[in-house]
């Protein structure tokens, strides 16, 4: 077996660091930081959709109230 030169040792060292960083980023099968970020984004999107739905319902309600008030004052 031959000895590694300095370049090969540096490449293997950098590869080991990269592997560790990727494991931290992607997780070890249980989810990592990206999975946590995806869950947070899905929760945020769900809350945003609920807020938009609430505002749409409120605008319809206000429109119905406005029509009712206009109808009362026209008489």
N, C-alpha and C positions, 0 to 999 in steps of 0.2 A: 504494500500500500504506500502510495507516495504522499508526501506532505503537501498541504495546501499552501499556495502562495498568499501574499497579503491581499491581493485583489479578490481571490476566491473567498477568503475569510471575511472580507468586508461585505461581499455580496450575500453570503449566508447570514451574516449578522443583520444586514438590512432586511433580508427576507424574513427573518425571525421577528423583527420589530413590526414589519408590515402585517405578518400573520397575527400577531397579538392585537394590533390596532383593528384589524378586520373582525376579529373575534369579539372585541369590545363593541364595535359598531353594529354588527349583524346579530350578535348574541351566540349562545352556544346551544341553540335549539329551543330555548325557552323565550326567545325574543331578546333583542338588545335595544339600543337607543333608537334605532330606526323604527322598530315595532312600537316602542313607547310613543314616538312622535306620530306614527300613523294613527294610533289609538286616540291621541289628543286631537289630531286633525279631524278624525271622524266625529268625535264628541263636539268639537267646535262647529262643524258643518251641521250636525243635527240640531244644535242650539240655534244656529243661524236660520235654519229652515223653519223651526218652531216660531222664532221671532217674526219672520216674514209672514207666516200663516196667521199669527195673531194680529199683525198690522193689517193684513188683508181683511180679516173678519171685522176688525174695528172700523175700517173704512166703510165696509158695507153697512155696518150698524149705524154709523153716523149719516150715511146717505139716506137710509130708511128714516131716521129721525128727522132729517132735514125735509124730506118729502112730506112726512106727517105734519110737521110744523107749518110748512107752506100751505098744505091743504087746509089746515085749521084757520089760518089767517085770511085765506081767500073767501071764506064764507062770510 
